[in-house]
Amino acid sequence: MGYQIIAQVENPSIARVLVVALKAHGFHPLEGGDGGLPGVPNLFGPKGVPVQVPQEEAEDATLLARELLSEMEGS
């Protein structure tokens, strides 16, 4: 099962809230420490924290993530 990035979130706190919200809606996003090398936390780059879900969930999760981020950012 492969994972796909559905969002790049600059604020790590908002990324954590997004992951929790996706889980509450039945999706299976990677946790902040998942997906890295053993003993090394999953680091994020200049675009922020990547939020990833299984490829099979990516289309629906992307729609929800966009709506949730829009609400959280007040746009």
For each residue, the residues with C-beta under 8 A, 3 or more apart:
1: 54 55 56
2: 54 55
3: 30 35 52 53 54 55
4: 52 53 54 55 58
5: 8 50 51 52
6: 51 52 53 58 61 62 65
7: 15 18 50 51 62 65 66 69
8: 5 47 48 49 50 51
9: 12 14 15 18 48 49 51 69
10: 14 47 48 49
11: 14 15 48 49
12: 9 15 16 32 44 48 49
13: 16 17
14: 9 10 11 17 18 69 72 73
15: 7 9 11 12 18 19 32 48 49 51
16: 12 13 19 20 32
17: 13 14 20 21 72
18: 7 9 14 15 21 22 29 51 65 68 69 72
19: 15 16 22 23 29 30 31 32 51
20: 16 17 23 24
21: 17 18 24 25 64 68
22: 18 19 25 27 29 51 53 61 64 65
23: 19 20 26 27 28 29
24: 20 21
25: 21 22 64
26: 23
27: 22 23 53 57 60 61 64
28: 23 53 54 57
29: 18 19 22 23 51 52 53 61
30: 3 19 34 35 42 51 52 53
31: 19 34
32: 12 15 16 19 41 42 49
33: 36 41 42
34: 30 31 42
35: 3 30 42 52
36: 33 40 41 42 43
37: 40
38:
39:
40: 36 37 43
41: 32 33 36
42: 30 32 33 34 35 36
43: 36 40
44: 12 47 48 49 50
45: 48 50
46:
47: 8 10 44 50
48: 8 9 10 11 12 15 44 45
49: 8 9 10 11 12 15 32 44
50: 5 7 8 44 45 47
51: 5 6 7 8 9 15 18 19 22 29 30 65
52: 3 4 5 6 29 30 35
53: 3 4 6 22 27 28 29 30 57 58 61
54: 1 2 3 4 28 57 58
55: 1 2 3 4 58
56: 1
57: 27 28 53 54 60 61
58: 4 6 53 54 55 61 62
59: 62 63
60: 27 57 63 64
61: 6 22 27 29 53 57 58 64 65
62: 6 7 58 59 65 66
63: 59 60 66 67
64: 21 22 25 27 60 61 67 68
65: 6 7 18 22 51 61 62 68 69
66: 7 62 63 69 70
67: 63 64 70 71
68: 18 21 64 65 71 72
69: 7 9 14 18 65 66 72 73
70: 66 67 73 75
71: 67 68 74
72: 14 17 18 68 69
73: 14 69 70
74: 71
75: 70
